[in-house]
Amino acid sequence: MASIIKADGETESVDIVKGSAQLSQLQTLVGGYIEHLRLSDGDDMWMNEDGLRLGLAPNMLASLIAERSIVGDVVVTNLGEVE
């Protein structure tokens, strides 16, 4: 099960669909084209690749997890959860 970490600090769980609909689902959850980041624990973080240009709000919790500055809503998945 994946976690959504919103820029306002709210978190929620979400099931990631299997197959060709994954990309569309991730794009919807982050509000645009996705960028992938492999986290130090092996999990994956998916974020809006245009977040800085769009002026999305800083995501403090995601930034702590990623150990770098992150903006906007993100999705964190377990290794192998997204194909």
Beta strands, then each sheet from edge to edge (+ up, - down):
strand 1: 2-5
strand 2: 11-14
strand 3: 34-38
strand 4: 44-48
strand 5: 74-77
sheet 1: 2+ 1- 5+ 4- 3+
end
